[in-house]
């Protein structure tokens, strides 16, 4: 079990809570409690190295236009009147385990989130949160799937963080979605991607409530019940049903 980054009830020190950990709370409060309060981390899957490579290359590409103060052709093609936002702290805001940060006094959390990119609306001066996504599917990419709600909350939390840092932020963000083309005759050492900018109108109204709810969860003496929608909890409950270890007393 992990012995660091564990929540201590009643502590006066801000407790670091990343965007992904808050998302874990929304998906399953029990798993969140086991992780942040007791140090029992859920199993992690393999890294998405291809997705990470696409992310890295997109950042380099948009950075070229950032240095020029010009919109990327993707933005022009989509009719987005914006330019990549230049700021001395952008590299820090993009970095995992740093990111954009805000100490939320009511919950006692230091909330963090690492953005992929920021653009600036040339008409309003507002910041636009941008998130890069990569996939490979025959159908047109959309944001309609139930599991993509996490993507939307991700963007909304970034909007909330930037607003708490004093920036004017547009409710409209963009997903730069790269869809690997599987219709080619062969691999030939490369995969071509169709790139689509998908606008999303976000609302960060849920964030404050989620932070307070997650604080109450961690302050409790015992973990909450298993989530009905959590596959990990269901797996553990099925094993418990086999009688391999006693049920909770």
SEDO-469001 format. One record per residue: residue number from 1; x, y, z of N, C-alpha, C in turn. Coordinates in nm, 2 decimals. Example, Ala and Ser with C-alpha at 12.3 -4.5 7.8 and 13.67 -1.06 7.14 Angstrom:
[1,[1.32,-0.57,0.78],[1.23,-0.45,0.78],[1.32,-0.33,0.78]],
[2,[1.28,-0.22,0.71],[1.37,-0.11,0.71],[1.29,0.00,0.79]],
END
This chain:
[1,[0.08,-0.12,0.00],[0.00,0.00,0.00],[0.09,0.13,0.00]],
[2,[0.03,0.23,-0.06],[0.11,0.36,-0.06],[0.10,0.42,0.07]],
[3,[0.21,0.49,0.11],[0.22,0.56,0.24],[0.23,0.71,0.22]],
[4,[0.24,0.76,0.10],[0.24,0.90,0.07],[0.11,0.95,0.01]],
[5,[0.09,1.08,0.01],[-0.03,1.14,-0.05],[-0.16,1.08,0.00]],
[6,[-0.16,1.06,0.13],[-0.28,1.01,0.19],[-0.35,1.11,0.28]],
[7,[-0.48,1.12,0.26],[-0.55,1.23,0.33],[-0.56,1.20,0.48]],
[8,[-0.54,1.31,0.56],[-0.55,1.30,0.71],[-0.66,1.38,0.75]],
[9,[-0.77,1.32,0.81],[-0.88,1.40,0.85],[-0.84,1.51,0.95]],
[10,[-0.90,1.63,0.93],[-0.88,1.74,1.02],[-0.75,1.81,1.00]],
[11,[-0.67,1.77,0.90],[-0.54,1.84,0.87],[-0.57,1.98,0.82]],
[12,[-0.49,2.08,0.86],[-0.50,2.22,0.82],[-0.42,2.24,0.69]],
[13,[-0.34,2.15,0.65],[-0.26,2.17,0.52],[-0.34,2.13,0.40]],
[14,[-0.33,2.21,0.29],[-0.40,2.18,0.17],[-0.36,2.04,0.12]],
[15,[-0.46,1.96,0.08],[-0.43,1.83,0.03],[-0.44,1.83,-0.12]],
[16,[-0.34,1.78,-0.19],[-0.33,1.79,-0.33],[-0.43,1.69,-0.40]],
[17,[-0.51,1.74,-0.48],[-0.62,1.66,-0.55],[-0.61,1.69,-0.70]],
[18,[-0.57,1.60,-0.78],[-0.56,1.62,-0.92],[-0.69,1.60,-0.99]],
[19,[-0.70,1.65,-1.11],[-0.82,1.64,-1.19],[-0.86,1.49,-1.20]],
[20,[-0.76,1.40,-1.23],[-0.80,1.26,-1.25],[-0.85,1.20,-1.12]],
[21,[-0.80,1.24,-1.00],[-0.85,1.18,-0.88],[-0.99,1.23,-0.85]],
[22,[-1.02,1.36,-0.88],[-1.16,1.40,-0.86],[-1.25,1.32,-0.95]],
[23,[-1.21,1.30,-1.07],[-1.28,1.21,-1.17],[-1.31,1.07,-1.11]],
[24,[-1.21,1.02,-1.04],[-1.22,0.89,-0.98],[-1.33,0.89,-0.87]],
[25,[-1.34,1.01,-0.80],[-1.44,1.02,-0.70],[-1.58,1.02,-0.76]],
[26,[-1.60,1.09,-0.87],[-1.72,1.10,-0.94],[-1.76,0.96,-0.99]],
[27,[-1.67,0.88,-1.04],[-1.70,0.75,-1.09],[-1.73,0.65,-0.98]],
[28,[-1.65,0.65,-0.87],[-1.67,0.56,-0.76],[-1.61,0.61,-0.63]],
[29,[-1.69,0.67,-0.55],[-1.64,0.72,-0.42],[-1.57,0.62,-0.34]],
[30,[-1.61,0.49,-0.34],[-1.54,0.39,-0.26],[-1.40,0.37,-0.31]],
[31,[-1.37,0.36,-0.44],[-1.24,0.34,-0.49],[-1.15,0.47,-0.46]],
[32,[-1.22,0.58,-0.47],[-1.15,0.71,-0.43],[-1.11,0.71,-0.29]],
[33,[-1.19,0.67,-0.20],[-1.16,0.66,-0.05],[-1.05,0.56,-0.03]],
[34,[-1.05,0.44,-0.09],[-0.95,0.34,-0.07],[-0.81,0.40,-0.12]],
[35,[-0.82,0.47,-0.22],[-0.69,0.53,-0.28],[-0.64,0.64,-0.20]],
[36,[-0.72,0.75,-0.18],[-0.67,0.87,-0.12],[-0.67,0.87,0.04]],
[37,[-0.75,0.79,0.10],[-0.75,0.78,0.24],[-0.67,0.66,0.30]],
[38,[-0.67,0.55,0.23],[-0.61,0.43,0.28],[-0.48,0.39,0.20]],
[39,[-0.46,0.45,0.09],[-0.34,0.42,0.01],[-0.34,0.30,-0.07]],
[40,[-0.47,0.25,-0.10],[-0.48,0.13,-0.18],[-0.52,0.18,-0.33]],
[41,[-0.42,0.18,-0.41],[-0.44,0.23,-0.55],[-0.51,0.12,-0.64]],
[42,[-0.60,0.16,-0.73],[-0.65,0.07,-0.82],[-0.55,0.02,-0.92]],
[43,[-0.57,-0.10,-0.98],[-0.47,-0.14,-1.08],[-0.47,-0.04,-1.20]],
[44,[-0.36,-0.02,-1.25],[-0.34,0.07,-1.37],[-0.32,-0.01,-1.49]],
[45,[-0.37,0.04,-1.60],[-0.35,-0.03,-1.73],[-0.22,0.01,-1.80]],
[46,[-0.19,-0.04,-1.91],[-0.07,0.00,-1.98],[-0.08,0.14,-2.03]],
[47,[0.03,0.21,-2.05],[0.03,0.35,-2.10],[-0.01,0.35,-2.24]],
[48,[-0.08,0.46,-2.28],[-0.12,0.48,-2.42],[-0.01,0.56,-2.49]],
[49,[0.09,0.48,-2.53],[0.21,0.55,-2.59],[0.18,0.62,-2.72]],
[50,[0.10,0.56,-2.81],[0.07,0.62,-2.94],[-0.01,0.75,-2.91]],
[51,[-0.11,0.75,-2.82],[-0.18,0.87,-2.79],[-0.09,0.98,-2.74]],
[52,[0.01,0.94,-2.65],[0.10,1.03,-2.59],[0.19,1.09,-2.70]],
[53,[0.23,1.01,-2.80],[0.31,1.06,-2.91],[0.23,1.16,-2.99]],
[54,[0.10,1.14,-3.02],[0.02,1.23,-3.09],[0.01,1.36,-3.02]],
[55,[-0.01,1.35,-2.89],[-0.02,1.47,-2.80],[0.11,1.55,-2.80]],
[56,[0.22,1.48,-2.79],[0.35,1.55,-2.79],[0.37,1.62,-2.93]],
[57,[0.34,1.56,-3.04],[0.37,1.62,-3.17],[0.27,1.74,-3.19]],
[58,[0.15,1.72,-3.15],[0.05,1.83,-3.16],[0.10,1.96,-3.09]],
[59,[0.15,1.94,-2.97],[0.20,2.05,-2.89],[0.32,2.12,-2.96]],
[60,[0.41,2.04,-3.02],[0.52,2.10,-3.09],[0.47,2.18,-3.21]],
[61,[0.37,2.12,-3.28],[0.31,2.18,-3.40],[0.25,2.32,-3.36]],
[62,[0.16,2.32,-3.26],[0.09,2.44,-3.22],[0.19,2.54,-3.16]],
[63,[0.30,2.49,-3.10],[0.40,2.59,-3.05],[0.47,2.67,-3.16]],
[64,[0.48,2.61,-3.27],[0.54,2.68,-3.39],[0.45,2.80,-3.42]],
[65,[0.32,2.78,-3.43],[0.23,2.89,-3.46],[0.22,2.99,-3.34]],
[66,[0.24,2.94,-3.22],[0.23,3.02,-3.10],[0.35,3.12,-3.11]],
[67,[0.47,3.08,-3.15],[0.58,3.17,-3.16],[0.56,3.27,-3.27]],
[68,[0.49,3.24,-3.37],[0.46,3.33,-3.48],[0.34,3.42,-3.45]],
[69,[0.26,3.39,-3.35],[0.14,3.47,-3.32],[0.04,3.45,-3.42]],
[70,[0.03,3.33,-3.48],[-0.06,3.31,-3.59],[-0.15,3.19,-3.56]],
[71,[-0.27,3.18,-3.62],[-0.35,3.06,-3.60],[-0.30,2.94,-3.67]],
[72,[-0.32,2.83,-3.62],[-0.28,2.70,-3.69],[-0.38,2.68,-3.80]],
[73,[-0.34,2.62,-3.91],[-0.44,2.60,-4.02],[-0.56,2.52,-3.98]],
[74,[-0.55,2.43,-3.88],[-0.67,2.36,-3.83],[-0.77,2.46,-3.78]],
[75,[-0.73,2.56,-3.71],[-0.81,2.66,-3.65],[-0.88,2.74,-3.76]],
[76,[-0.80,2.78,-3.87],[-0.86,2.86,-3.98],[-0.96,2.78,-4.05]],
[77,[-0.93,2.65,-4.08],[-1.02,2.56,-4.15],[-1.16,2.55,-4.08]],
[78,[-1.15,2.55,-3.94],[-1.27,2.53,-3.86],[-1.34,2.66,-3.83]],
[79,[-1.28,2.77,-3.88],[-1.35,2.90,-3.86],[-1.33,2.95,-3.72]],
[80,[-1.23,2.91,-3.64],[-1.20,2.95,-3.51],[-1.11,3.07,-3.51]],
[81,[-1.17,3.19,-3.47],[-1.09,3.31,-3.47],[-1.01,3.33,-3.34]],
[82,[-0.90,3.25,-3.34],[-0.82,3.25,-3.22],[-0.67,3.22,-3.26]],
[83,[-0.58,3.24,-3.16],[-0.44,3.21,-3.18],[-0.39,3.13,-3.06]],
[84,[-0.29,3.04,-3.08],[-0.24,2.98,-2.96],[-0.19,3.08,-2.86]],
[85,[-0.23,3.06,-2.73],[-0.20,3.15,-2.62],[-0.06,3.14,-2.58]],
[86,[0.01,3.25,-2.57],[0.15,3.25,-2.52],[0.16,3.30,-2.38]],
[87,[0.22,3.22,-2.29],[0.23,3.26,-2.15],[0.36,3.20,-2.10]],
[88,[0.43,3.27,-2.01],[0.56,3.22,-1.95],[0.54,3.09,-1.87]],
[89,[0.42,3.07,-1.82],[0.39,2.95,-1.74],[0.33,2.83,-1.81]],
[90,[0.32,2.85,-1.94],[0.24,2.74,-2.02],[0.31,2.61,-2.00]],
[91,[0.44,2.60,-2.01],[0.50,2.47,-1.99],[0.47,2.41,-1.85]],
[92,[0.47,2.49,-1.75],[0.43,2.44,-1.62],[0.29,2.39,-1.61]],
[93,[0.20,2.47,-1.68],[0.06,2.43,-1.68],[0.03,2.30,-1.75]],
[94,[0.12,2.26,-1.84],[0.11,2.14,-1.92],[0.17,2.02,-1.85]],
[95,[0.25,2.04,-1.75],[0.33,1.94,-1.68],[0.25,1.86,-1.58]],
[96,[0.25,1.73,-1.60],[0.19,1.64,-1.50],[0.25,1.66,-1.36]],
[97,[0.17,1.65,-1.26],[0.21,1.67,-1.12],[0.24,1.82,-1.08]],
[98,[0.22,1.91,-1.18],[0.22,2.05,-1.16],[0.09,2.11,-1.21]],
[99,[0.09,2.15,-1.34],[-0.04,2.19,-1.40],[-0.08,2.33,-1.34]],
[100,[-0.21,2.36,-1.38],[-0.27,2.48,-1.32],[-0.32,2.44,-1.18]],
[101,[-0.30,2.53,-1.09],[-0.33,2.49,-0.95],[-0.41,2.60,-0.88]],
[102,[-0.49,2.56,-0.79],[-0.57,2.65,-0.70],[-0.60,2.59,-0.57]],
[103,[-0.58,2.66,-0.46],[-0.61,2.61,-0.33],[-0.76,2.65,-0.30]],
[104,[-0.85,2.55,-0.29],[-0.99,2.57,-0.27],[-1.01,2.58,-0.12]],
[105,[-1.03,2.69,-0.06],[-1.03,2.71,0.08],[-1.14,2.63,0.15]],
[106,[-1.26,2.62,0.09],[-1.37,2.56,0.15],[-1.35,2.41,0.17]],
[107,[-1.29,2.34,0.08],[-1.26,2.20,0.09],[-1.12,2.17,0.15]],
[108,[-1.03,2.26,0.14],[-0.90,2.24,0.18],[-0.81,2.16,0.08]],
[109,[-0.86,2.16,-0.04],[-0.78,2.09,-0.15],[-0.70,2.18,-0.23]],
[110,[-0.58,2.14,-0.27],[-0.51,2.21,-0.37],[-0.54,2.14,-0.50]],
[111,[-0.62,2.19,-0.58],[-0.67,2.13,-0.70],[-0.57,2.15,-0.82]],
[112,[-0.54,2.05,-0.89],[-0.44,2.06,-1.00],[-0.50,2.00,-1.13]],
[113,[-0.45,2.05,-1.24],[-0.49,1.99,-1.37],[-0.39,2.03,-1.48]],
[114,[-0.34,1.94,-1.55],[-0.24,1.97,-1.66],[-0.32,1.98,-1.79]],
[115,[-0.32,2.10,-1.85],[-0.39,2.13,-1.98],[-0.30,2.08,-2.09]],
[116,[-0.37,2.05,-2.21],[-0.29,2.02,-2.33],[-0.25,2.15,-2.40]],
[117,[-0.35,2.24,-2.41],[-0.32,2.37,-2.48],[-0.42,2.47,-2.44]],
[118,[-0.39,2.60,-2.47],[-0.47,2.71,-2.45],[-0.47,2.80,-2.57]],
[119,[-0.58,2.84,-2.62],[-0.59,2.94,-2.73],[-0.65,3.07,-2.67]],
[120,[-0.64,3.18,-2.75],[-0.70,3.30,-2.71],[-0.79,3.35,-2.82]],
[121,[-0.91,3.38,-2.78],[-1.01,3.43,-2.88],[-0.97,3.57,-2.91]],
[122,[-0.95,3.60,-3.04],[-0.90,3.73,-3.09],[-1.00,3.84,-3.07]],
[123,[-1.13,3.80,-3.07],[-1.23,3.90,-3.06],[-1.26,3.94,-2.91]],
[124,[-1.25,3.85,-2.82],[-1.29,3.88,-2.68],[-1.17,3.88,-2.59]],
[125,[-1.06,3.82,-2.63],[-0.95,3.80,-2.54],[-0.96,3.69,-2.44]],
[126,[-1.07,3.62,-2.44],[-1.09,3.51,-2.35],[-1.00,3.39,-2.39]],
[127,[-0.96,3.31,-2.29],[-0.89,3.19,-2.31],[-0.98,3.08,-2.35]],
[128,[-0.93,2.99,-2.44],[-1.01,2.87,-2.48],[-0.93,2.75,-2.44]],
[129,[-0.99,2.66,-2.36],[-0.93,2.54,-2.32],[-0.93,2.44,-2.44]],
[130,[-0.82,2.38,-2.46],[-0.81,2.28,-2.57],[-0.76,2.15,-2.52]],
[131,[-0.82,2.04,-2.57],[-0.77,1.91,-2.53],[-0.75,1.82,-2.65]],
[132,[-0.64,1.75,-2.66],[-0.60,1.67,-2.77],[-0.65,1.53,-2.74]],
[133,[-0.71,1.46,-2.84],[-0.76,1.33,-2.83],[-0.72,1.25,-2.95]],
[134,[-0.68,1.12,-2.94],[-0.65,1.04,-3.05],[-0.73,0.91,-3.04]],
[135,[-0.77,0.86,-3.16],[-0.84,0.73,-3.16],[-0.82,0.67,-3.30]],
[136,[-0.88,0.56,-3.33],[-0.88,0.50,-3.47],[-1.02,0.43,-3.48]],
[137,[-1.11,0.49,-3.56],[-1.24,0.43,-3.58],[-1.29,0.46,-3.72]],
[138,[-1.38,0.38,-3.77],[-1.43,0.41,-3.90],[-1.54,0.52,-3.90]],
[139,[-1.61,0.52,-3.79],[-1.72,0.62,-3.78],[-1.66,0.76,-3.75]],
[140,[-1.74,0.86,-3.78],[-1.70,1.00,-3.75],[-1.69,1.02,-3.60]],
[141,[-1.59,1.09,-3.55],[-1.57,1.11,-3.41],[-1.67,1.21,-3.36]],
[142,[-1.73,1.18,-3.24],[-1.82,1.27,-3.18],[-1.79,1.28,-3.03]],
[143,[-1.88,1.35,-2.95],[-1.87,1.35,-2.81],[-1.99,1.29,-2.74]],
[144,[-2.06,1.20,-2.81],[-2.19,1.15,-2.77],[-2.19,1.03,-2.68]],
[145,[-2.08,0.96,-2.67],[-2.07,0.84,-2.59],[-2.08,0.87,-2.44]],
[146,[-2.14,0.78,-2.36],[-2.15,0.80,-2.22],[-2.02,0.81,-2.15]],
[147,[-1.92,0.73,-2.20],[-1.79,0.73,-2.13],[-1.71,0.86,-2.16]],
[148,[-1.76,0.94,-2.26],[-1.69,1.07,-2.29],[-1.73,1.18,-2.20]],
[149,[-1.83,1.15,-2.11],[-1.86,1.25,-2.00],[-1.74,1.29,-1.92]],
[150,[-1.65,1.20,-1.90],[-1.52,1.23,-1.83],[-1.44,1.33,-1.91]],
[151,[-1.44,1.32,-2.04],[-1.37,1.42,-2.12],[-1.42,1.56,-2.10]],
[152,[-1.56,1.56,-2.09],[-1.62,1.69,-2.08],[-1.59,1.75,-1.94]],
[153,[-1.60,1.67,-1.84],[-1.57,1.72,-1.70],[-1.42,1.76,-1.69]],
[154,[-1.34,1.69,-1.77],[-1.19,1.73,-1.77],[-1.18,1.87,-1.82]],
[155,[-1.24,1.90,-1.93],[-1.23,2.04,-1.98],[-1.30,2.14,-1.89]],
[156,[-1.41,2.11,-1.83],[-1.47,2.20,-1.74],[-1.39,2.23,-1.61]],
[157,[-1.32,2.13,-1.56],[-1.23,2.15,-1.45],[-1.12,2.25,-1.49]],
[158,[-1.06,2.23,-1.60],[-0.96,2.32,-1.65],[-1.01,2.46,-1.66]],
[159,[-1.13,2.48,-1.71],[-1.19,2.61,-1.72],[-1.20,2.67,-1.58]],
[160,[-1.25,2.59,-1.49],[-1.27,2.64,-1.35],[-1.13,2.68,-1.29]],
[161,[-1.03,2.60,-1.31],[-0.90,2.63,-1.25],[-0.84,2.76,-1.31]],
[162,[-0.86,2.78,-1.44],[-0.80,2.90,-1.50],[-0.88,3.02,-1.45]],
[163,[-1.01,3.01,-1.43],[-1.09,3.12,-1.38],[-1.04,3.15,-1.24]],
[164,[-1.01,3.05,-1.16],[-0.97,3.08,-1.02],[-0.83,3.14,-1.02]],
[165,[-0.76,3.13,-1.13],[-0.63,3.20,-1.14],[-0.64,3.33,-1.21]],
[166,[-0.76,3.38,-1.22],[-0.78,3.52,-1.26],[-0.80,3.54,-1.41]],
[167,[-0.81,3.44,-1.49],[-0.82,3.45,-1.63],[-0.97,3.45,-1.67]],
[168,[-1.00,3.53,-1.78],[-1.13,3.52,-1.84],[-1.13,3.40,-1.94]],
[169,[-1.22,3.31,-1.92],[-1.22,3.19,-1.99],[-1.35,3.17,-2.07]],
[170,[-1.35,3.14,-2.19],[-1.47,3.11,-2.27],[-1.53,2.98,-2.22]],
[171,[-1.66,2.97,-2.22],[-1.73,2.85,-2.19],[-1.71,2.75,-2.30]],
[172,[-1.68,2.79,-2.42],[-1.66,2.70,-2.54],[-1.51,2.66,-2.54]],
[173,[-1.49,2.53,-2.53],[-1.35,2.47,-2.55],[-1.35,2.39,-2.67]],
[174,[-1.24,2.34,-2.71],[-1.23,2.25,-2.83],[-1.15,2.13,-2.80]],
[175,[-1.20,2.02,-2.86],[-1.13,1.89,-2.86],[-1.06,1.88,-3.00]],
[176,[-0.93,1.87,-3.01],[-0.86,1.84,-3.13],[-0.86,1.69,-3.14]],
[177,[-0.95,1.63,-3.22],[-0.96,1.49,-3.22],[-0.89,1.43,-3.35]],
[178,[-0.80,1.35,-3.33],[-0.72,1.29,-3.43],[-0.76,1.14,-3.45]],
[179,[-0.82,1.11,-3.57],[-0.88,0.98,-3.59],[-0.79,0.91,-3.70]],
[180,[-0.73,0.80,-3.65],[-0.64,0.72,-3.74],[-0.72,0.66,-3.86]],
[181,[-0.67,0.68,-3.98],[-0.73,0.63,-4.10],[-0.70,0.48,-4.12]],
[182,[-0.80,0.40,-4.11],[-0.78,0.25,-4.12],[-0.82,0.21,-4.26]],
[183,[-0.85,0.30,-4.35],[-0.89,0.26,-4.49],[-0.77,0.25,-4.59]],
[184,[-0.65,0.28,-4.54],[-0.54,0.27,-4.63],[-0.51,0.13,-4.67]],
[185,[-0.44,0.11,-4.78],[-0.41,-0.02,-4.84],[-0.31,-0.09,-4.75]],
[186,[-0.23,-0.02,-4.68],[-0.13,-0.09,-4.59],[-0.08,0.01,-4.49]],
[187,[0.01,-0.04,-4.40],[0.07,0.04,-4.30],[0.18,0.13,-4.35]],
[188,[0.28,0.07,-4.42],[0.39,0.14,-4.49],[0.46,0.24,-4.39]],
[189,[0.47,0.20,-4.26],[0.54,0.28,-4.17],[0.48,0.40,-4.12]],
[190,[0.35,0.42,-4.15],[0.28,0.54,-4.10],[0.13,0.52,-4.09]],
[191,[0.07,0.60,-4.00],[-0.07,0.61,-3.99],[-0.11,0.75,-4.02]],
[192,[-0.20,0.77,-4.11],[-0.25,0.91,-4.13],[-0.38,0.93,-4.05]],
[193,[-0.39,1.06,-4.00],[-0.50,1.09,-3.91],[-0.58,1.20,-3.97]],
[194,[-0.71,1.18,-3.96],[-0.81,1.29,-3.99],[-0.83,1.37,-3.87]],
[195,[-0.81,1.50,-3.88],[-0.81,1.59,-3.76],[-0.94,1.67,-3.77]],
[196,[-1.02,1.67,-3.65],[-1.14,1.74,-3.65],[-1.14,1.82,-3.52]],
[197,[-1.18,1.95,-3.53],[-1.20,2.03,-3.41],[-1.34,2.02,-3.37]],
[198,[-1.37,1.98,-3.25],[-1.51,1.96,-3.20],[-1.53,2.06,-3.08]],
[199,[-1.62,2.16,-3.10],[-1.64,2.25,-2.99],[-1.73,2.19,-2.89]],
[200,[-1.71,2.24,-2.76],[-1.79,2.19,-2.65],[-1.82,2.31,-2.56]],
[201,[-1.94,2.32,-2.53],[-1.99,2.43,-2.44],[-1.99,2.38,-2.30]],
[202,[-1.90,2.42,-2.22],[-1.88,2.36,-2.08],[-1.95,2.45,-1.98]],
[203,[-1.97,2.38,-1.86],[-2.02,2.45,-1.74],[-1.95,2.39,-1.62]],
[204,[-1.88,2.48,-1.54],[-1.81,2.43,-1.43],[-1.89,2.44,-1.30]],
[205,[-2.02,2.45,-1.31],[-2.11,2.47,-1.19],[-2.10,2.35,-1.10]],
[206,[-2.06,2.24,-1.15],[-2.06,2.11,-1.06],[-1.94,2.10,-0.98]],
[207,[-1.83,2.18,-1.01],[-1.70,2.16,-0.95],[-1.70,2.18,-0.80]],
[208,[-1.76,2.29,-0.75],[-1.75,2.32,-0.61],[-1.82,2.21,-0.53]],
[209,[-1.94,2.17,-0.58],[-2.01,2.06,-0.51],[-1.93,1.93,-0.50]],
[210,[-1.87,1.90,-0.61],[-1.79,1.77,-0.62],[-1.67,1.78,-0.52]],
[211,[-1.61,1.90,-0.51],[-1.50,1.91,-0.42],[-1.54,1.89,-0.27]],
[212,[-1.66,1.95,-0.24],[-1.71,1.94,-0.10],[-1.75,1.80,-0.07]],
[213,[-1.82,1.73,-0.17],[-1.86,1.60,-0.15],[-1.74,1.50,-0.13]],
[214,[-1.64,1.52,-0.21],[-1.52,1.44,-0.20],[-1.45,1.46,-0.07]],
[215,[-1.45,1.58,-0.02],[-1.39,1.61,0.12],[-1.47,1.53,0.22]],
[216,[-1.60,1.54,0.22],[-1.69,1.47,0.32],[-1.66,1.32,0.31]],
[217,[-1.64,1.27,0.19],[-1.61,1.13,0.17],[-1.48,1.09,0.24]],
[218,[-1.38,1.17,0.23],[-1.25,1.14,0.29],[-1.25,1.16,0.44]],
[219,[-1.34,1.24,0.49],[-1.35,1.27,0.63],[-1.42,1.15,0.71]],
[220,[-1.49,1.07,0.63],[-1.57,0.96,0.70],[-1.47,0.85,0.75]],
[221,[-1.52,0.78,0.86],[-1.44,0.68,0.92],[-1.43,0.55,0.84]],
[222,[-1.53,0.53,0.75],[-1.53,0.40,0.67],[-1.56,0.44,0.53]],
[223,[-1.52,0.35,0.44],[-1.54,0.38,0.30],[-1.69,0.37,0.26]],
[224,[-1.74,0.44,0.16],[-1.88,0.43,0.12],[-1.90,0.29,0.06]],
[225,[-2.03,0.26,0.04],[-2.06,0.13,-0.02],[-2.00,0.12,-0.16]],
[226,[-1.99,0.00,-0.21],[-1.94,-0.03,-0.34],[-2.04,0.03,-0.45]],
[227,[-1.98,0.09,-0.55],[-2.06,0.16,-0.65],[-2.11,0.05,-0.75]],
[228,[-2.24,0.06,-0.78],[-2.30,-0.04,-0.87],[-2.25,-0.03,-1.01]],
[229,[-2.19,0.09,-1.05],[-2.14,0.10,-1.19],[-1.99,0.08,-1.20]],
[230,[-1.93,0.05,-1.09],[-1.78,0.03,-1.09],[-1.74,-0.11,-1.11]],
[231,[-1.67,-0.14,-1.22],[-1.63,-0.27,-1.26],[-1.54,-0.33,-1.16]],
[232,[-1.45,-0.25,-1.10],[-1.36,-0.30,-1.01],[-1.43,-0.34,-0.88]],
[233,[-1.52,-0.26,-0.83],[-1.60,-0.30,-0.71],[-1.68,-0.42,-0.74]],
[234,[-1.74,-0.43,-0.86],[-1.82,-0.55,-0.89],[-1.73,-0.68,-0.89]],
[235,[-1.61,-0.66,-0.94],[-1.51,-0.77,-0.95],[-1.48,-0.82,-0.80]],
[236,[-1.45,-0.73,-0.72],[-1.42,-0.76,-0.58],[-1.54,-0.82,-0.50]],
[237,[-1.66,-0.77,-0.53],[-1.78,-0.82,-0.47],[-1.81,-0.97,-0.52]],
[238,[-1.78,-0.99,-0.64],[-1.80,-1.13,-0.70],[-1.70,-1.22,-0.63]],
[239,[-1.58,-1.18,-0.61],[-1.48,-1.27,-0.54],[-1.52,-1.29,-0.40]],
[240,[-1.57,-1.18,-0.33],[-1.61,-1.20,-0.19],[-1.73,-1.30,-0.18]],
[241,[-1.82,-1.30,-0.29],[-1.93,-1.39,-0.29],[-1.89,-1.53,-0.30]],
[242,[-1.76,-1.56,-0.34],[-1.71,-1.70,-0.35],[-1.67,-1.74,-0.21]],
[243,[-1.67,-1.65,-0.11],[-1.63,-1.69,0.02],[-1.48,-1.71,0.04]],
[244,[-1.40,-1.64,-0.04],[-1.26,-1.65,-0.03],[-1.20,-1.57,0.08]],
[245,[-1.28,-1.47,0.13],[-1.25,-1.40,0.25],[-1.38,-1.35,0.31]],
[246,[-1.38,-1.33,0.44],[-1.50,-1.29,0.51],[-1.56,-1.16,0.46]],
[247,[-1.69,-1.14,0.47],[-1.75,-1.01,0.44],[-1.72,-0.91,0.55]],
[248,[-1.74,-0.79,0.52],[-1.71,-0.68,0.62],[-1.80,-0.70,0.73]],
[249,[-1.75,-0.68,0.85],[-1.83,-0.69,0.97],[-1.90,-0.57,1.01]],
END
